[in-house]
């Protein structure tokens, strides 16, 4: 006896559900395999770098046992110490200045309406989206023309630590402004209104209410700026002069002569510092759960 129409329909729905479940399982497995492949491609070279930085051999590709000797030699190298000192001076200076300016830009774009606001809003994102090599060439041309103009009045200026710091400030302002503005988007304006209702002055409201609430965003932007400054190679190489070599530029220049265990140790230290700063920045940007 042929099946009733309702039973045929139920059987068809059951088979479709089985096919859909099987397709979902296959897709999930394929995505998981793809994720593991991507993670392997990204992080296995980093793991190899870290492991071979503890290699006792002078040859990079020959393992002769664990040793921390190359870390000692790297930290005892006067060229490395000098480059590290320049990197810290540039990074700290650019972080402080770019944090102040970037926070001011974020507040201006978020709170006020003025002529040219849209143009400024779009301009803020330019250093983030344009290639590093393009910005490096622009900054080099700018400094060359500015120095040529200033030289006509007497003082002679050259590329150095100051130009590297100014270059880092130029691109770090945008990153700080974006992070702080994201924090401002989550800001509860009624808290400021409540402070004004209690006769607080605008400055007191900002200092007592606004600033503490956006402080995690400011700190996250500052840590991001510090990380970007410590890791920059292209812009630093174009705008640095004699005696202004940063640590990433030193490593990049040394690689041309061949990879050494000492470079592995330096790169591992830089990697550890960058990871620490990025994790701290992400932790500060996480929304905090409020307890009732």
C-alpha positions as CSV (number, residue, x, y, z in Angstrom):
1,X,0.0,0.0,0.0
2,X,1.6,3.4,-0.9
3,X,2.6,5.7,1.8
4,X,0.2,8.5,2.7
5,X,1.2,12.0,1.6
6,X,1.8,13.1,5.2
7,X,4.2,10.3,5.9
8,X,6.2,11.0,2.6
9,X,6.5,14.6,3.7
10,X,7.7,13.6,7.1
11,X,10.3,11.2,5.7
12,X,11.6,14.0,3.3
13,X,11.9,16.4,6.2
14,X,13.8,13.8,8.3
15,X,16.3,13.1,5.4
16,X,16.8,16.9,4.8
17,X,17.6,17.3,8.5
18,X,20.1,14.5,8.4
19,X,21.7,16.1,5.3
20,X,21.8,19.5,7.0
21,X,23.4,18.1,10.2
22,X,26.0,16.2,8.2
23,X,26.8,19.4,6.2
24,X,27.2,21.4,9.3
25,X,29.5,18.8,10.9
26,X,31.7,18.8,7.8
27,X,31.8,22.6,7.6
28,X,32.7,22.8,11.3
29,X,35.6,20.3,10.8
30,X,36.8,22.1,7.7
31,X,36.8,25.4,9.5
32,X,38.6,23.9,12.5
33,X,41.2,22.4,10.2
34,X,41.6,25.7,8.4
35,X,42.0,27.6,11.7
36,X,44.7,25.2,12.9
37,X,46.5,25.5,9.6
38,X,46.5,29.3,9.9
39,X,47.7,29.3,13.5
40,X,50.5,26.8,12.5
41,X,51.5,29.0,9.6
42,X,51.6,32.1,11.9
43,X,53.1,30.8,15.1
44,X,55.4,27.9,14.2
45,X,58.1,30.3,12.9
46,X,57.8,32.4,16.1
47,X,58.2,29.2,18.2
48,X,61.3,28.2,16.1
49,X,62.8,31.7,16.7
50,X,62.3,31.5,20.4
51,X,63.6,28.0,20.7
52,X,66.8,28.7,18.7
53,X,67.5,31.9,20.6
54,X,68.4,29.4,23.4
55,X,70.7,27.4,21.2
56,X,74.3,27.1,22.4
57,X,75.7,26.8,18.9
58,X,77.1,29.7,16.9
59,X,75.3,28.3,13.8
60,X,71.6,29.1,13.7
61,X,70.5,25.8,12.1
62,X,72.6,23.5,14.3
63,X,71.2,22.6,17.7
64,X,73.8,22.0,20.4
65,X,71.8,22.3,23.6
66,X,70.1,24.9,25.7
67,X,72.0,28.1,26.7
68,X,71.2,31.7,27.5
69,X,74.6,32.9,26.4
70,X,73.3,34.9,23.5
71,X,71.0,37.0,25.7
72,X,74.0,38.0,27.7
73,X,76.0,38.8,24.6
74,X,73.1,40.8,23.1
75,X,72.7,42.8,26.3
76,X,76.4,43.3,26.5
77,X,76.7,44.6,22.9
78,X,77.2,48.4,23.0
79,X,75.5,48.8,19.6
80,X,72.4,47.0,20.8
81,X,72.3,49.0,24.1
82,X,72.7,52.3,22.2
83,X,69.9,51.3,19.7
84,X,67.7,50.2,22.6
85,X,68.3,53.5,24.4
86,X,67.3,55.4,21.2
87,X,64.2,53.2,20.8
88,X,63.0,53.9,24.4
89,X,63.6,57.6,24.2
90,X,61.7,57.8,20.9
91,X,58.9,55.5,22.1
92,X,58.3,57.2,25.4
93,X,58.4,60.7,24.0
94,X,56.1,59.9,21.1
95,X,53.7,58.0,23.3
96,X,53.3,60.9,25.8
97,X,52.8,63.5,23.1
98,X,50.6,61.4,20.8
99,X,48.4,60.3,23.7
100,X,47.7,63.9,24.7
101,X,47.1,65.1,21.1
102,X,45.1,61.9,20.2
103,X,42.9,62.2,23.2
104,X,42.2,65.9,22.4
105,X,41.3,65.0,18.8
106,X,39.0,62.2,19.9
107,X,37.2,64.6,22.4
108,X,36.9,67.3,19.7
109,X,35.4,64.9,17.1
110,X,33.1,63.3,19.6
111,X,31.8,66.4,21.5
112,X,31.8,69.3,19.1
113,X,30.4,70.3,15.7
114,X,32.6,72.7,13.7
115,X,33.5,73.5,10.1
116,X,35.9,71.0,8.6
117,X,34.9,68.3,11.1
118,X,34.2,65.7,8.5
119,X,37.5,66.4,6.7
120,X,39.4,66.1,10.0
121,X,37.5,62.9,10.8
122,X,38.6,61.4,7.5
123,X,42.2,62.8,7.8
124,X,42.6,61.1,11.2
125,X,42.4,57.6,9.6
126,X,44.9,58.4,6.8
127,X,48.1,57.3,8.8
128,X,46.3,54.1,9.6
129,X,45.4,53.1,6.0
130,X,48.3,54.4,3.9
131,X,51.4,52.2,3.5
132,X,54.3,52.8,5.8
133,X,56.7,53.4,2.9
134,X,54.4,56.2,1.6
135,X,54.3,57.9,4.9
136,X,58.0,57.5,5.3
137,X,58.8,59.2,2.0
138,X,56.3,62.0,2.8
139,X,57.9,62.6,6.2
140,X,61.4,62.5,4.7
141,X,60.4,65.1,2.0
142,X,58.8,67.2,4.6
143,X,61.8,67.3,6.9
144,X,64.1,68.0,3.9
145,X,62.1,71.0,2.8
146,X,61.5,72.3,6.3
147,X,65.3,72.1,7.1
148,X,66.1,73.8,3.8
149,X,63.8,76.6,4.7
150,X,65.1,76.9,8.3
151,X,68.7,76.8,7.1
152,X,68.2,80.1,5.3
153,X,67.8,81.8,8.7
154,X,71.0,80.4,10.2
155,X,70.6,77.2,12.2
156,X,71.4,74.0,10.4
157,X,69.2,71.0,11.3
158,X,69.7,67.4,10.4
159,X,67.9,64.1,10.8
160,X,68.2,62.5,14.2
161,X,66.3,61.3,17.3
162,X,64.0,64.4,17.1
163,X,62.9,63.7,13.6
164,X,62.2,60.0,14.4
165,X,60.2,61.0,17.5
166,X,58.2,63.5,15.4
167,X,57.5,60.9,12.8
168,X,56.2,58.4,15.4
169,X,54.0,61.1,16.9
170,X,52.6,61.8,13.4
171,X,51.2,58.3,12.9
172,X,50.5,57.4,16.6
173,X,48.0,60.3,17.0
174,X,45.6,58.5,14.8
175,X,45.8,55.2,16.6
176,X,45.3,56.9,20.0
177,X,42.4,58.9,18.7
178,X,40.6,55.9,17.3
179,X,40.9,53.9,20.5
180,X,39.8,56.8,22.8
181,X,36.9,57.6,20.5
182,X,35.7,54.0,20.7
183,X,35.7,54.4,24.5
184,X,33.8,57.7,24.2
185,X,31.1,56.0,22.1
186,X,30.3,53.8,25.2
187,X,30.3,56.8,27.5
188,X,27.1,57.6,29.5
189,X,26.5,61.3,29.0
190,X,23.9,61.4,31.8
191,X,26.8,61.2,34.3
192,X,28.1,64.5,33.1
193,X,24.6,66.0,33.1
194,X,24.3,64.8,36.7
195,X,27.6,66.5,37.6
196,X,26.5,69.8,36.0
197,X,23.1,69.6,37.9
198,X,25.2,69.5,41.1
199,X,26.9,72.8,40.0
200,X,30.2,71.2,38.9
201,X,32.2,73.4,36.6
202,X,33.1,72.0,33.1
203,X,36.7,71.4,34.1
204,X,35.7,69.7,37.4
205,X,33.2,67.6,35.5
206,X,35.9,66.5,33.0
207,X,38.5,65.9,35.8
208,X,36.2,64.0,38.2
209,X,33.8,62.3,35.8
210,X,34.8,62.1,32.2
211,X,38.6,61.5,32.6
212,X,38.3,58.6,35.1
213,X,35.8,56.8,32.9
214,X,37.8,57.2,29.6
215,X,41.1,56.5,31.3
216,X,41.2,52.8,30.3
217,X,40.8,53.9,26.7
218,X,43.5,56.5,27.0
219,X,45.8,53.9,28.6
220,X,45.0,51.4,25.9
221,X,45.8,53.9,23.2
222,X,49.0,54.8,24.9
223,X,50.1,51.2,25.1
224,X,49.2,50.7,21.5
225,X,51.3,53.8,20.5
226,X,54.2,52.5,22.6
227,X,54.0,49.1,20.8
228,X,53.9,50.6,17.4
229,X,56.8,53.0,18.1
230,X,59.0,50.2,19.5
231,X,58.2,47.9,16.4
232,X,58.5,50.5,13.6
233,X,61.2,49.9,11.0
234,X,60.3,51.6,7.7
235,X,59.5,55.2,9.0
236,X,62.4,55.1,11.5
237,X,64.8,54.0,8.8
238,X,63.8,56.9,6.5
239,X,63.8,59.7,9.2
240,X,66.8,58.6,11.3
241,X,70.2,60.2,11.1
242,X,73.6,59.4,12.5
243,X,73.4,58.2,16.1
244,X,69.6,57.7,15.8
245,X,69.4,54.1,14.9
246,X,66.5,52.3,16.7
247,X,66.6,48.7,17.7
248,X,64.3,47.4,15.0
249,X,66.3,49.3,12.4
250,X,69.5,47.8,13.9
251,X,68.1,44.3,13.7
252,X,66.9,44.8,10.1
253,X,70.4,46.1,9.1
254,X,72.2,43.2,10.8
255,X,70.0,40.6,9.0
256,X,71.6,41.7,5.7
257,X,74.9,40.2,7.0
258,X,73.1,36.9,8.0
259,X,71.0,35.7,10.9
260,X,72.9,35.0,14.1
261,X,71.8,33.5,17.4
262,X,72.3,37.0,18.9
263,X,69.7,38.4,16.5
264,X,67.4,35.6,17.6
265,X,67.8,36.6,21.2
266,X,67.1,40.3,20.4
267,X,64.1,39.4,18.3
268,X,62.7,37.2,21.1
269,X,63.1,40.0,23.7
270,X,61.3,42.4,21.3
271,X,58.6,39.9,20.7
272,X,58.0,39.4,24.4
273,X,57.8,43.2,25.0
274,X,55.4,43.6,22.1
275,X,53.1,40.8,23.2
276,X,53.1,42.1,26.8
277,X,52.1,45.6,25.6
278,X,49.4,44.4,23.2
279,X,47.8,42.1,25.8
280,X,47.8,44.9,28.3
281,X,46.2,47.2,25.7
282,X,43.5,44.7,24.9
283,X,42.8,44.0,28.6
284,X,42.3,47.8,29.2
285,X,39.8,48.0,26.3
286,X,37.6,45.2,27.6
287,X,34.4,46.4,29.1
288,X,34.2,45.9,32.8
289,X,31.2,44.2,34.2
290,X,29.4,46.4,36.6
291,X,28.1,44.8,39.9
292,X,24.7,45.9,41.0
